[in-house]
């Protein structure tokens, strides 16, 4: 075994970070590339720490991306994402990563893959080769580089940064060809070893299997089949419950969910069954590790975040706990949040149902649905996207279509993520996702060479 050096950029995008490579610096053979990614990030690591590489022991910190000249006529740069398993020698190319996409434009500028721009606002069209999608990144540049200083705070990321707007254009059917792959807003899956489980199968930006937290109480994992008997639990009481009190609410911390025996394997079985139902694989065994995601949704509710602060229900429109690469995510994946926002605008889906419950409980109406009075659906109301981004000097103002859209406030373990979705009803009655967008921050952490063993 020998060691070689490969030019790379280490960067944070949103709530993820990973290694970025130029296509010209890597072998064309995918297997050879995968070996470089595994070694560079320190995988596989049976201790889940990736101490011998640049990874951080979590799926959100074990990522790689390859940038190169555009192969799409409407794009400025190609972006190929790779999700690297922490504990096994597996690299999954079957998905997109919205968080890493936030760093594509800054890194592409750094590596000279884009023409030198004038100071001011810049729009970069990114071709996500994994899914064929086009993503627009709107950012501010100065002296040929992305502006990083700003007042946008992302829950889950310390400090503030310059707002960068990501808009996924025509995101419906990213992997399956349809916003609702089965044609139905809900399906009942016969899950091996679990039983029947109601889900919503939605494909926007990335496909996600949505399951209601309340349905997991009787799904066959030893979760208690009992209600809360009318008890009102404040956030502290909820999060102080012992792990063996297994009445799932959807507001538990990742650690509490991981402590429930059999829950993660059950969610994995549901995910695989959902993938087969969506036509992503012929058998459960053939389903990839990274896609689809599985997400547990519930109406907005008080919870204690990872920071120890209470996340009030009044600041959310829906609550989610997402699983990525078999682990409970510490926040929410960007593409998962985008898919959730689109799903919440489609009548009959579980996210739409949970959002409606939140509206009723708080006596509020935060959005319309696909086909409501012939209008374009926007996923619940809030601040305008430019205001959400923090405003002020250097803030990115959303495009005209986004200005009339509103914000779905998604509660997750690290805080709240606001996401915009535009979904309209077509003449045949089906719902069509015109676009989904959110604001991120990004920063280049290092540029140099990474040592890999080959």
N, C-alpha and C positions, 0 to 999 in steps of 0.2 A: 504494500500500500504506500502510495506517494502523496505528497501534499503539493497543491498548486494554488495560485492566487487568481481570483476572478474579480474584475472591476464591478463595483456594486454601490448602490446608494441605500442607506438604511433610513427609513422615513416613517413618520406617523401619519395616518390618514384617519380622521374621525376617532373612533375608540379602538382602532387596531394599529398595528405597526408591523413592518416586514421589510424584506429585501427586494430592491428593484434592480433589474439587470437590463442592459441593452441586448437586443436579439443578436447583434453581430458579435457579442462577446461570449456567446454560448454555442455549444454544438447544436446542429439542427435535429439530431436524434432525440426524441422525447425521453426515452429511457435514460440517456446520458445526462440530459438536463435534470431529470428527477433525482438522479444520484447527487448532483451538485446541490440541489435544493435541500435534500435530506441532510447532507453533511454540513452545509452552511448553517442550518438552523439547529443542528444537534439532535436529529432523529434517526432511528427510534431510540427513545429513552424510557426504560422500564420504570424509572423513578419519577417520570412526568415533570422533569425540571429543565431539560435541554441545556444542562450546564456546559456541555462541550460544543455549543453553537450559539447562534444569535437569537434563538427562540426563547420564549418566556414560560413554557409549560402550559399554556392555554391555547385554544384554537384561535383566539383573536390575536395572539402574539406569535403564531406559527404560520406565516404566510409569505408567499413570494409572488413577484410579478415580472413579466417580460414586456418591455416597450420597444416598439420599432416603427418603421415607416408605415403609413396607412395602406391597407389593402381594400378599404371601402371608399367609394368615390366621394362620399360626403363627410369623411373623417379627416382629422389632422394627425392622428397618431393611433397606432394599434396598441391594445392593452390585453395581455393574456394573463389570467390569474391562476395561481396554484395554491390549493389548500394542503398544507403539509401536516400529516398526522404526527402527534407528539410521541405516542408510544408504539407505533408500528411503522414499517417501511413503506408507507403508502402516500402517494401524492394524487389528489383528486383534482381533475381539470373540468369537472362537469358542472361548474357553477360560476357565478360572478360574485364579486365582493364590492359592495358600495363604499365601505369605509376606505379600502385601499384605492378605490377609484378616485377618492378625494385628493390623493397625493399624486395622481398621474400627471396632471398639468404642471404642478411645481417641479416634479422630477424631470419631466420631459424638457422643460425650460432649462433646468440645471445641466442636462446632458446634451443640450444643443439639438434636440430632435424637433424643435419648433423654430420657425423664423423669429429673429429678435424682434419683440414687439415694442411699440411705443408705451410710455408710462400711461397708466390709467386702466380702465376696465378691459378685460380680455375674455373672449369666449373661445373655449377649446372643445372641439367635437372629438369624442373618444369612441373608438370602435372596440367594444368588448368582444373579443374574438370567441370567448367561450360560449356565448349565447347569441352572437350576431347583433347585439343591441347597439344603438347609438346613445351616448350619454353626453349631455352638454355640461361643461364645467365653466361657471362664471366666477372670475376672480379679479383681483387688482394686482397689477405688476408695477414694479419700480426698478429702474436700472437693469432690466432684463430678467428679473427674478420675481417670484411670487411674493407679495406682501404677506408677512406673517403676524405682524402686530395688529391687534384689534380688540374689540370688547365683546366678542361672542364667547360665551361660556357654554361648553358642552358638558352635560352631566356624565360623569365617569372620567373626565379629563381635567387635570389640575390647571388652574390659570385660565387665561383667555387667549383668543387668537383672531386673526382676520377671517371674516365670514367668506365661505366659498359655497356657492349654490350648485348642487348637482341635480340635473333634470334628466330622468330616464324617459326617452321619447318612445311612444307606442310600446309600453312595457308588457302588455298582455300577451300571454302565450310565449314567454321567453324561452321555455324549454319544451313545452307541449303543444304550442300553436294556438292555445285558447286560454282566455282569462279564467273560465271555469272548465277545466279539462274534461269533466264528465257531463257538462251541460246542465248540472244541477247545483244550486247554492249549498245544499247539504247532501251528504250521503251517509248511509249506515254501513260500516265495514264489519265483516266477520273476521275478527283478528284472532289468529291462532294463539291459544293459551290465554286469551283475554275475554273473548266474547264479542258481542255487538257493541260498537262504539259509533256515535254520531260525530261526523267531522264535516268541515268545509275544506274542499280542495281548491286552492286558488293559485294561479300562476301569473304573477306580475313582478317583474324584475328578477325574481327567483321563485320557484314553486314552494309553497308552504302547506303543511297539513295542520289545520287549526282544530283544536279540541277544547271543549268547555271544561273548566276546572271542576265544575260540579259533577260532570259525568264520570270523572275519574274516581269518585267515591265508591262506585259499584262496579268498576271495570275489572275486578278480579285480581288485585295486587295486595290484598289485605288491608286496603283502605277502608275505614269505617263507613258503613252505610247509615249515616245519621246526619240530621240537620243540626243547626246550631241552637235548636230549641228556643229560638227567639232571643238568645243572648246577644247583647251588643258588645263586640270586642273592640277596644281601642287598639291603636297600632302597637303599643307596648305589650299589651296582653296577648295579641295575636302572635307577635314574633318571639315572645318568651315561652310559648307552648313547647312542651317536650316533644322530641322527634317521634315518639311512639303514639302521640295523639294525631291520628292520621286522617282527620277530616280535612280534605284539601279545599282551600279557599281560592288559590291563585295568587295570594299576596305573600306567600312564604318566601323566605330568603333562599338563595341557591343552596346554602349549606343545609337548611332544613329539608329542602326537596331531596338533596343527595343522601340525607340520613334515612329516608323512607325506603325500607327494604323492598326491592322489586319495582320501584317506580321508574327508574331510568330504563331498565330492560323492557318494561311495558310500553313506555313511550317510543322506544326503538321499534317494537313490533308494530305499533300503530303507524309509525312513520313509513315503515317498509310496506305495510298493507296499503297505505295511501299512495305510495309511489306506483305500486302495481295497478291500482285503480285509475291512476292518471296516465297509464300507458308508458311510464318511464322505464319499466323493466317487466319482463315476463314472469319472474318469480321473486319472492321476497329475498331470496339468497343473492340475487343478481343486482340488488339495489346498491348504488354507490354510498360511500360514507357521508359525503357532504350535502347531497341534494336528494330529495327535498328536505327542508327543515321541518321540524315539528314544533308547534307553539301552543301553549296552554293560555287560553284567554278567559277573562272574567270582567264583570262590570267594574268601573272605577271604584277603588276602595283605598282606605288608609293603609299604609304599610311603612315599615322602617327600612330605609335604604341602606346600602353598604357603608355609607358614611356615618350611619347611626342617627341621621336626622329623619324625622317623620315626613313622609310624602303624602300630603292630604289628598283625599279623593276629589276635592273641589278643583285641584289643579290638573286633573287627568280626565280623559274621556273614555279610556279603556285601559285595562291592566293586562300585561303579558309576561309570561315566563317562557323563554325560548331555549331550545336545545340545539347545540351546534357540535357536530362531530362526537355525539354521544355524551356531551357534558352540558350541564345547565349553564347558560350564558350569563355572565355577570352584568350585562346590559341588554341590548337588543341589536341584532345585526342590522345594518343599514338596509339591505335589500329585504330583510324580513319585515322591517318597519314599513317600508314602501308597499310591500305586498299587503300588509295588514291595513294600511290606509285605503288601498283600493278595495279590499274585501269589505271594509266597513261601509262603503258606499253602495254595495250591491245588496238589495233586499233579499232577505231569507238566509243570508250567511250567518254563521255563528258570531263573527265580529260585528255585523250589523245588529244582531240581536243584543249583544252585550252593550254596544254603544247606545242603543235605544233604552235599555234598562238604566244606564247611567243618566241619560237625559231625563227619564221619568223620576228617578229618585231625587234629582236635584232641581226638578221643575224648570228644566232648561231645554232649549232646542238648539243644538250646535251644528246641525247640518241637514242636508237633503240627501235623497237617495236617487240612484239611477232611475230615470223615468218619472220622477216626481214632477208633475205639472209640465212635463216636456222640457225641463231644464237640465243643464249639465249638473251632475252631482259633484259636490265638493265635500271632502271628508271632514265635516264639522268645523264650526267657526272659531275664530281666535284672532290673533294679531295678523296683520298683513305680513307676507314673507319677509319684506325688507325690514319691518320692525322686529320680527322674530330674530333676524340676524344680528340685531344689536344696534343698527343705525349708525349714525355718526360718520366721521370722515373715513372713507375707504369702504363703506358698506356696499354690498352688492344689492342692487334693486332687481327684483324678479321681472320676468318677461310679462308682456301684456296679459296673456292667458293666465299666468300664475297670480297676477294681481287681484283677479276676481275670485280666486280660489281661497280656501280657508285652511285651517290647520287642525289635524287630528292630534291630540296630545296623548302620547302613548306612555303610560307608566311602566317602568321596569326597575330591576334591582338597583341601578345606579342613578335613577332619577326619572326625568320626563323628556321624551324626544318629540318635538312637533314635526309633523309630516303633512305635505299637501298631496292630494290626489284629485284628478279630474276624470270622472267616469260619466259617459253619456249613453243614452239608450238609442239603439239603431232602429231602423224601420221594422226589422224582423223581431223586435222586442228584446234582443240580447243586449247586454251591457258591454260597453267598449271603453277600455282605459286609454285616454288620450295622453296622459302623462302623469308621472309621480315625481315629487321632488322633495328635497330636504337640504338644510344647511349643515355644513361640516366645517371643521378647521383642519389644517394640515401643516406639517413642518418637517423639513429635512433635518435629520439628526446627525448623519455622518455620510461622507463620501470618501471612498477609498477602495481597498481590495479586501475581500474576504477569503480566508484560507479554507480550503476544502480538501478532504481526503478522497482520493479516487483509486 
